């Protein structure tokens, strides 16, 4: 039995270490299982001068991409000098051979893109970086553990109420899920974290995660400009998307509000 067959067999044996439950932090692939590190020292974090995987990410459970660094060796900066190979388990069996990355272009430089034809949920994958047959780095994961959605889009706000002294106001902030996430069919369920602050403040106020795509913000000062941003994550997972574009909230002057009410 060759080394990689031993490795894959052991990968299955320690799947509880390698494929933690829904509470695992997806996307960043920094270290392999400690058990596998003892078996194969090359699974430890690579030195900074060596090409290594930085992360794998699936925005919607239907596709995923993996990324790596170039390293310091100028010979490895030449396009095509580094290859990614993958193996996956189907029906409790690992595929008998390693297959090369299906698409080195779509996800950008130093990446491999797996479209829906190559993506299977809840099936373990192992990937490895090689150059001229020499192993550079290797990682294992399941697609459901590397979900990191795209940011929400279309942030907007409406005025709900102005306090009687005319000092503070309440607004409703709304947004749309990322277009890549098929939330209507329930293929992925997102929750959202909202942050807001006054423009001149440095620290964001963070609200508890919610499932809806709108939320009221109360008691904002009318004489200040405010900023709001939102990010999303798959429900019960830890890894959030990047933040949305910042929504700027500027209240109209009180005389303008009074004129609108009189009209």
Buried (B, 14 or more C-beta within 10 A) or exposed (E): EEEBEEBBEBBBEBBEEBBBEEEBEBBBBEEBBEBBBEBBEBBEEBEEEBBBBBBBBBBBBBBBBBBBBBBEBEEBEEEEBBBBBBBBBEEEEBEEEBEEBBBBEEBEEBBBBBEEEBBBEEEBBBBBBBBEEEBBBBBBBBBBBBBBBBBBEEBEBEEEEBEEEEEBBBBBBBBEBBEEBEBEEEEBEBBBBBBBBBEEEEEEEEEEBEEEBBBEBEEBEBEBEBBBBBBBBBEEBEBBBEBBEBBEBEBBEEEEBEEEEEE
